[in-house]
Amino acid sequence: KIARELNDIQQQDLIGYQLALPRLHQDDEIGMLVRSYNLNQQLIQRHSEDQSDLVMRFPVSELPNKSFLMGLLEQVVTRQQTTALMIVTCETLRDTAGVLTETQREILLLTLVEKLKSVLAPRMVLTQVSGYDFAIIAHGVKEPWHAITLGQQVLTIVNERLPIQGIQLRPTCNIGVAMFYGDLTAEQLYRRALSAVLTSRHKGKNQIQFFDPLQMEEAQQRLTQENDILTAMDNQQFALWMQPQVEMSSGKVLSAEALLRMQQPDGSWELPEGLIDRIESCGLMVTVGYWVLEETCRQLSAWQERGLMLPLSVNLSALQLMHPSMVSDLLELLTRYRIKPGTLILEVTESRHIDDPHAAVAILRPLRNAGVRIALDDFGMGYAGLRQLQHMKSLPVDVLKIDKMFVDGVPEDCSMISAIIQLAHSLNLQMIAEGVETEAQREWLSKAGVEVAQGFLFARPVPANIFEERYLAPESADYKS
């Protein structure tokens, strides 16, 4: 039976194969033979694994080598995973040959390996393809700007001063990047990254180069935009302007919306076309969004210290809403600025991008419990509205804002806006109509049961100080505590 079993083993399964110990031959010669065979198989398998490890790993660093890398790239190609391949050439490893001792060069290599690992995300893979070349499969990197950001992190960490046994080094490197969008073989992808790093070396030390010049231009443009936005924040070139939200029957200001404005070269303040899209594409929506939230809380706190309880609403993108630190960050701001319950209103925008409404509810509910009012800013906008119909009753929403797109059609085209108003009434939600610009629109909305509106018919957005002068003057006691 044992002979037949051994004869039936497939060639690929032979190494490491273990025989079952016969039940009636535990301690006799057959049992001893089976145990001896199994032990010998374990030793052969361990030796085979050690040999394979030597073949697939680079000496000293023990990083996966080029053979291993190409196998991983074949998987990337097979799965059609959008990613970036980066080759990092460390000239210092090459230039110190014959200058540093073997021990010092090993210390240099191992230190650089640890530095490279420290800037990589968990899914990314670091390999060594030559004595001074490393390759990074940057899983999760889908755009050139993300790749160049990672490349800059690599340059920064590699360029740090490095003392080795009394010798001060300042390592340098060059980086070549090839993006994979599903149209290359593994070999082509590798050769593109290699070509890019050779081009970067011709340009000097500490350079990053894409194989595709257009990708290089796109990434550089994105980084310039990111720098411009961060510089504007540092130089106080962002400000919040206020637009009143008015009770249409009386003309009384019930609340206001805080709107982002940016100072222009001529000194004027406006919201440049595409600014929000640029902020989002640069990955700065959460950073800028937090600044807006804090400025809103600071403004509310200043008013409330003077006894003014006017509610202030602020936009919150889906990206901000779903950020892991959103709840804790906002609760900390509420506590730090001692914001009175009911005076901060979050207008959730881009809700069509919220993939999990149940997760949104879990985020919004603790904020609402802390006294934050929630407004849905884009209900009815195609897919968003249809999907949200299923979740409206569970969403912790207080206010439904009617988008300007629907208001523009009034009074000629009223079918969609009438349905939205009817839904809001059935859910006992307050309504605010946005973008009201004509008396005809105001009259129709009032008759339809919409009590509050904002738009150029009532007032344009103005700086906070002018807003206070116009609507929060001492003689007005509407919002005194």
Buried (B, 14 or more C-beta within 10 A) or exposed (E): EBEEEEEEEEEEEEEBBEBEEEEEBEEEEBBEEBBEBBEEBEEBBEEEEEEEEEEBBBEBBEBBBBEBBBEBBBEBBEEEBBBBBBBBBBBBBEBBEEEBEEEBBBBBBEBBBEBBEEBBEEEBBBBBBBBBBBBBBBBBBBBBBBBBBBBBBBBEBBBEEBEBEEEEBEBBBBBBBBBBEEEBEBEBBBBBBBBBBBBBBEEEBBBBBBBBEEBBEBBBEBBEBBEBBBEBBEEEBBBBBBBBBBEBEEEEBBBBBBBBBBBEEEEEBEEEEEBBEBBBBBBBBBBBBBBBBBBBBBBBBEBBEEEBBBBBBBBBBBBBBBBEEBBEBBBEBBEEBEBBEEBBBBBBBBBBEBEEBEEBBEBBBBBBEBEBBBBBBBBBBEEBBEEBEEBBEEBBBBBBBBBBBBBBEBBEEBEBBBEBBEBBBEEEBBBBBBBBBBEEBBEBBBEBEBBBBBBEBBBEBBBBEEBBEBBBEEEBEEBEE
